[in-house]
């Protein structure tokens, strides 16, 4: 598939890749894949610091598409999800009213794709 959206999901050392014809299809696949994970993490102690489960990334899903659209969702150790855009510099996407992380990512990536086309 030459054009479309690439989905990469990382869970520990395991990496899964797939291609999807539309942004909606990639978002749906990402949502289903992250829903299958059970990220019950405990706090981790490093030297004198304790890292809470909410600060740990248990799984990461990344979407790359045409027009430079890049973003993803981090599944945190406490089960929460955080959407972000970018590749090297990540910017957190704040969900709007009634949005979950998947909807917020879809909105942000759709705006990125439409601004790249302009």
C-alpha positions as CSV (number, residue, x, y, z in Angstrom):
1,X,0.0,0.0,0.0
2,X,1.9,3.1,-1.2
3,X,-0.3,5.8,0.3
4,X,-2.2,5.7,3.5
5,X,-1.5,5.6,7.2
6,X,1.1,3.5,8.9
7,X,0.4,2.3,12.4
8,X,3.2,1.2,14.7
9,X,2.4,-0.2,18.2
10,X,5.2,-0.8,20.7
11,X,4.6,-2.9,23.9
12,X,7.9,-3.5,25.6
13,X,10.3,-5.0,23.1
14,X,7.5,-6.1,20.8
15,X,6.8,-4.0,17.7
16,X,3.7,-4.4,15.4
17,X,3.3,-2.6,12.1
18,X,0.2,-2.3,9.9
19,X,-1.0,-0.1,7.0
20,X,-4.5,1.4,6.7
21,X,-6.1,3.3,3.8
22,X,-7.7,6.0,5.9
23,X,-7.0,7.9,9.1
24,X,-10.3,6.6,10.6
25,X,-9.2,3.0,9.9
26,X,-5.8,3.6,11.5
27,X,-7.4,5.2,14.6
28,X,-9.9,2.3,15.0
29,X,-7.0,-0.2,14.8
30,X,-5.0,1.8,17.3
31,X,-7.9,2.0,19.7
32,X,-8.6,-1.8,19.4
33,X,-4.9,-2.7,19.9
34,X,-4.5,-0.5,23.0
35,X,-7.8,-1.8,24.5
36,X,-6.3,-5.3,24.4
37,X,-3.5,-4.2,26.8
38,X,-3.7,-4.4,30.6
39,X,-1.1,-2.1,31.9
40,X,-1.2,-2.7,35.6
41,X,2.1,-1.2,36.6
42,X,3.5,-0.5,40.1
43,X,5.6,2.5,41.1
44,X,9.2,2.1,40.0
45,X,12.0,3.3,42.3
46,X,15.2,4.7,40.6
47,X,17.8,6.0,43.0
48,X,15.9,8.5,45.2
49,X,13.0,8.9,42.8
50,X,9.8,7.1,42.6
51,X,8.0,7.0,39.2
52,X,4.3,6.6,39.5
53,X,2.4,4.4,37.1
54,X,0.8,7.4,35.4
55,X,4.3,8.6,34.4
56,X,5.2,5.2,32.9
57,X,4.4,4.4,29.2
58,X,3.2,0.8,29.1
59,X,2.4,0.9,25.3
60,X,2.8,3.4,22.5
61,X,0.9,3.6,19.3
62,X,2.2,5.9,16.5
63,X,0.4,6.9,13.3
64,X,2.3,8.4,10.3
65,X,0.4,9.6,7.2
66,X,0.5,11.7,4.1
67,X,1.4,15.3,4.4
68,X,3.7,14.8,7.4
69,X,0.9,13.8,9.7
70,X,2.5,12.2,12.8
71,X,1.1,11.5,16.2
72,X,0.1,8.8,18.6
73,X,-1.2,7.7,21.9
74,X,0.7,6.6,25.0
75,X,-1.0,4.0,27.2
76,X,0.1,4.9,30.7
77,X,0.8,2.4,33.5
78,X,-2.4,3.3,35.3
79,X,-4.5,2.7,32.2
80,X,-5.0,6.3,31.1
81,X,-4.3,7.4,27.6
82,X,-2.5,10.5,26.4
83,X,-2.6,11.7,22.7
84,X,0.3,13.6,21.2
85,X,1.5,14.9,17.8
86,X,4.9,15.3,16.3
87,X,7.9,13.1,15.8
88,X,10.9,14.4,17.6
89,X,9.2,17.1,19.6
90,X,5.9,15.7,20.9
91,X,3.1,18.0,21.8
92,X,0.3,16.7,24.0
93,X,-3.2,17.0,22.5
94,X,-5.7,18.1,25.0
95,X,-9.1,16.4,24.5
96,X,-12.1,18.7,23.9
97,X,-15.5,18.3,25.5
98,X,-16.7,14.7,25.1
99,X,-13.5,13.6,23.4
100,X,-11.3,10.7,24.4
101,X,-7.6,10.4,23.4
102,X,-8.4,8.7,20.1
103,X,-10.9,11.4,19.0
104,X,-8.5,14.1,20.1
105,X,-5.6,12.5,18.1
106,X,-7.9,12.1,15.0
107,X,-8.9,15.8,15.2
108,X,-5.2,16.9,15.5
109,X,-4.0,14.7,12.7
110,X,-6.9,15.7,10.4
111,X,-5.9,19.4,11.0
112,X,-2.2,18.6,10.3
113,X,-3.1,16.8,7.0
114,X,-5.4,19.7,5.9
115,X,-2.8,22.4,6.7
116,X,-0.1,20.4,4.9
117,X,-2.3,20.2,1.8
118,X,-2.8,24.0,1.8
